[in-house]
Amino acid sequence: GFEDMPVNGFEQMFINLTNEKIQQLFNKIMIERELQFYAEEGIESSYAPPPGNDRCLDLFLLEKPQGMVASIANRIKEAGKEFNKMDGAPFVRQLNRNFKQQKQDYYVECTPSMISEVMRQKKKRWGKDIRLNWEECFQVKHYAGTITYELKGFLQKSTDSIEDHIFNVLVHSEQDDVKA
C-alpha cells in the first residue's frame, strides 16, 4: 500500500503512483456512481466529493509536457552508460526546472531546511538517523500525504530488463493502458 519509508526511492515512487491510480479508480467507481445513484433516486445529498488526484497523476504520467515517467525515460536515453553523471542531483535540478515551468503544484522542490525537518521526523518515526542529501530529493503531494523521494540510483534501476515472455504479454495486450 501507500507508504512513507525511511528512504523513498525508485521502487517506492512507483508503488505510490500505483496507489494514486487505485485511488482515482476508487473515487470514480464508488463516489461518483453513488452520487449519480442519489440523483437518479431523487435523494438530496450535501456530500461534496473529495478533490480528484488527476493533477498528481499528470505529474507522473503526462507525455507532453513531460511527466516524471517520460522524464526518466528521456534521461536514460541521454545518459547512455553514463548514469552516475546524470543521476541524483543533476537529474533533480532538471526535474525542478521542468516542473517549475509547468507550474505543477504536486511537485515540491526541496531546500536544506525542508530536508533537515524530514530527517528529524523520520528519526522520530523510525528510531534511527536517516541521511538524505537535499540536492537529490524532491517531494510529491500524494492524496495520502506529502512524500520525500531521494533520486539516487533512479536511472540505473529503471534500466532493469523485463523478461521476454512478460514483455510479449504486455505488448500484445488488448488494453491500451497495458500496451503503453
Residue pairs with C-beta under 8 A, 6 or more apart in sequence:
1 19
2 15
2 16
2 19
2 142
2 144
3 12
3 15
3 16
4 145
4 147
4 148
5 12
6 122
6 126
6 128
6 130
7 130
7 132
7 150
8 16
8 147
8 148
8 149
8 150
9 149
9 150
9 151
9 152
9 153
9 154
9 157
10 153
10 154
10 157
10 158
11 157
12 147
12 149
13 68
13 140
13 149
16 140
16 142
16 147
17 57
17 60
17 61
19 142
19 144
20 53
20 56
20 57
20 60
20 142
20 143
21 57
23 53
23 143
23 144
24 52
24 53
24 54
24 57
27 49
27 50
27 52
27 53
31 49
31 50
32 49
35 45
35 47
35 49
38 44
38 45
53 142
53 143
55 104
55 105
55 106
56 106
56 140
56 141
56 142
56 143
58 67
58 104
59 67
59 68
59 99
59 104
59 106
59 107
59 140
60 67
60 68
60 69
61 67
61 68
61 69
62 70
63 70
65 98
65 101
65 102
66 74
66 98
68 95
71 94
71 95
71 98
72 154
72 155
72 158
73 158
75 86
75 91
75 94
75 155
76 155
76 158
76 159
78 86
79 85
79 86
79 87
79 155
83 155
83 156
83 159
86 155
87 151
87 152
87 153
87 154
87 155
87 156
88 133
88 135
88 136
88 151
88 152
88 153
89 133
89 135
89 136
89 151
91 151
91 154
91 155
92 110
92 135
92 136
92 137
92 138
92 151
93 135
95 107
95 138
95 151
96 109
96 138
99 107
99 109
100 109
105 141
106 140
106 141
106 142
107 138
107 139
107 140
107 141
108 114
108 138
108 139
108 140
108 141
108 146
109 138
110 134
110 137
110 138
110 139
110 148
111 134
112 134
114 134
114 139
115 132
115 133
115 134
115 137
115 148
118 132
118 137
118 148
119 129
119 130
119 131
119 132
122 130
123 129
123 130
132 148
132 150
133 150
133 152
136 150
136 151
136 152
137 148
137 149
137 150
137 151
138 148
138 149
138 151
139 146
139 147
139 148
139 149
140 146
140 147
140 149
162 170
170 178
170 179
171 179
172 179
173 179
